């Protein structure tokens, strides 16, 4: 049974992806900020796992002739598991990464097949973490960078896949290298777009470094989706705009299919940027030069060096 870790797994795209992968026979480990919501999400994923046949992804439960209940009775660790962490804060990323490493090493053969860095936020005004980093940059991008670093040995052992949640809004923007936190002239939409460009640059940088070692990285563009990302601590104006705009979006079950597609293919799919299960062209800003520059900056901001996990 292949193990998948999903951040932002208690609602929206993350929760629907967790349901879909659990029904497909994956061992799902979710991360959420609230213990109460983690428990609710665990129950929702378990109900989905029990109530529906697998949908042709991963290890097909239906083909085996066994029900999800029978599989769980034989292997209790096939139940969905949730960890609580506030990924805005780097100390929390490091803590949950250590907990995940211990659990996966003890119970999953030390192999992580996929890490889906899906947690994200939108903000209407400038807010910083306890590390002093702008919220959207910290959660939408940097948390996934640091978590991937901490879990990289498990991913390498499994020949695993890293999936970032991106956006088509990464096009038409560039990284503000001299003020990446946008402290001098903050625009929340610019901050959001920049964080999504960083996600795809990170996936590009991972492939440049680790594809030869069996680790593949991707970015999913979910499109406009009816989620609450713009209603959580976003500020009054953003909350109002998002409440109206999301009405034109698709249900989160729709983009969840693309994450499931990338996890379920027997061989790692080619390409970097996916929308509706198909590869799409990305911004011309997505170059190895920019990816390398972002890697170096992010390592400084996290106090790490990719590759040092081999020595830890």
N, C-alpha and C positions, 0 to 999 in steps of 0.2 A: 504494500500500500504506500503510495507516494504522499509525502507531507508537503502541505502548502501553508505558508504564513501570510495573513492578510491584515494590513493595518486599516484603521477606519472601518472596521468590520461590523459595527453595531447598527448601521443604517445605510440607506441608499445603495449605491453601487457596490460597496464592500459587502454588505449583508446579502444582496442578491447573488453576488459572485460566490460567496461562501455557501449559500444554499445549492447553487448549481454544481459546484465542485464536490460538495458532500454527496449529492445525489449521483454523481459520476464515479464515486468510489475513492475519492481522495480523503486523506486524513487532514481535516481543516483545523488550523490554529488561528484564532482571531485575536486582534488587539483592539481595545477600546478604552476610552478615557474614564468611563463611569462603570463601577462594579455592578450597579443595578442594571444598566443597559447591556453590559456583557452577559449577564444572566438571562435577560430577555432574548438577546440575540442567540445565545446557545440553544435555548428552547425552540426558537423559530427555525434554526438550522436543523435541529434534530427532528422536528416535525416534518420539515421538507424531505429529510433523508428517509424518514419512515413512510411518508404518505405517497411518494411518487417513485416510479421506476427511473433508473438512470437514463440520461438523454443522449447516450452515444458518445460520451466523453470519458477520458481517463480509463479506469478499470470498470468496465460495464457490469454493474451489479445484476442487471436483468439477464445478461447473457450467461451468468454463472448459475442461474436457476435458484439463487438464494435471495431471500428478502433482506432489506437493510437491518431489520431486527435480528435476524439469524446471524448475520455477519457481526453485529455488535456483540451478541451473546458469546460468540466464539472469540472475539477480539475487542475487549472493552475500549482499547485505545483508539478504535475507529470512531468513537464519539467525538463530536466537536469540542474543542477546548479553547477557553478564552483567558487572556492575560490582560490585566489592567495597567495602563500607563498613559501619562500625559506627554505625548511625543513632542510637544512644543519645547520641552526642557531637555537638554542634552543629558543631564544626570538620569532622567527617566528612560531615555533611549538606551543608555548604557546599562541601567539596571535590568530592564526587561530583556535586553539582548543576552545578558548573562543568564537570566532565568530560562530563556528559550534554548540557549546552548546546552544548559544542563538537562533540560527535558528531552530535547531532540537526541542528544547523545545517549541518554539512558533508555529511551523508549522507541526511537525511530532509526536506530542504527547509525546515528550521527549524520544522517543525510537529509538535506532540505532540497526538495525538488523545485520549489518555486517560492519566491518572495514577492508579494504584490504590495508595493508601496503606494497605497491609495489614500491614506489620511490627508486631509486638506482643509483649508479654511479660506474665507474671504473676509476682508476687513474694510471698513469705511473710513478709518482714520489711523494714524500712525500708532502702533502698539509694539512693544518690545518684550522679549522673553527675559528670564532672569539672567541669561547670558548676554543680554544687550542686543539681540538680533530681531529684526523686523519679523512680525508674526508670519506673514505669508511666505517669505523666503525660508524661515525656520521650519515651518511645518510642511508646506507643499513640496519643498525640495530637500533642505539640509538634513531633516530627520531621516529621510530615506537613504541619503548618502551615508550617514553615520551607521544606521542599522544594517545596511548592506555590508559595510566594512566589517562590522562585528560578527556577522553571520556568514561571511565569505568562505571560511573553511568548510562549513556544512554544505554550502552551495557547490563548492568545487568537488567535494566528495561525491555528490549526487549528479554531477554534470548538469547543474540546475539552471533555472531561468529567473531573471529579475525583470519585473514589469512595473513601470512607472505610470501613474495616471497623469496624462498630459492634457492638452487642449489645442484646438486649432488657433487659439489666440496667441500661441507662441510665434505665429507668423507676423511680420511687420513690427517686431520689437528686437532690441539687442540687449545684451548684458551691460549694465552701467558699471563698468569695471572700477571706476574711480570713486563710486559711491553706491555700492551694491545694495545697501540698506535704504537708499533713497532718503537720507536724512536731510538733505538740503532743500529738496523740493518734492515732497511726498504726494504721489498720486496713487490711490488704491488700485485702480485698474492697471496702471503701469506695473505696480508691484506684483499683481497677480500674473500678468502676462510674462514678466521676467522670470517668475518662479517656474512657470510651465516650460519656458525655453530652457531653463537650467535642467529640468527633468530629462528632456530629450538629449541635451548635451552630456548629461551624466550617463545615460544609456549608451550613447556613442562612445564615450570614454571607456566604459566597462568593456564593450565589445573590442575596442582597440587593444585593451590590456589582457583580457581573459578569454576571448573566444577560442584561442588556441589551446586553452586548458579546459574547455568544455562548458564554460559558463556563457550563456546568451542573455542579452538584455534587449528590452523592447519598451516602447511607449504607446499607450492606448489613448486615442482621442475618443472620449465617450460622447461627444456632441453635447447638445443642450438637453439636460436631463432634469426631470422633476425630483430634485432632492432639496434638502434644507441647508445646503452649504452657505447660502447667502442670508440665512435667517438665524445663524448661531453667532452671537457676539459680534455681529457685523456692523452695527450702528444703524440708526433709524432710517437714513436715506437708502443705504444699500439693502436693508431689510425690505423696505417698501418696493424698490425697483425689482429685486429678485422675486418677491412674492407674485408680482405680475408677470415677469419674464418667464419664470419656470413653467407657467401654465401652457406655454407652447412647446415644452420639452417632451421627450419620450419617457416612458417608465424605466426605472433603473434596471429592470430585467433585460432590456435591450442591449445596453453596452456590456452587461455582465457576460453575454455570449462571446464577446471578443476576448475577454480574459480567459474564459474557459477554452476557447479555441487555441490560444497560445500555450495553455498548459497541457492540452490533450493531444497535440500532434506527436507522433512517435519520434520524429526527428525535429530538432529545433527549426522553426520556420526561418526562412531568409527574411531580410528586411529589418527595419528599425521602428517604423511609425505605422500604426494600424488603426483603421476606422471601419467598423462593421465587418470585422474578420478579414479585411483586405488591406494590403500594404498601400500606403499613400505617400506622396512626396511631402517632404518637410522643408522648413525654412533654409535658405542659403546660409544662414548664420550657423547651421549645424555642421561644423568642420572639426577635424582633429585638432587644429590649432586652438580653436575656442574651447573644445572639450578639455584639452590639456591645461589651458589657463584656468578653467573652472575647477578642475581637479586640484591644482596647486592651491588655489584660494580656499577651497572647501577643506582641504587638509589642515590648513592653518587655522581656520575658524573652528574646527573640531578637535584640534590638537592631536591629530593622528597622521599616519603615513600608510597608504595602501601598500600591502606587501608585508607590513610588520606583523600581521596576523599569523604569518608562517612561523614567526619566532616566539609568539606568545603562548 
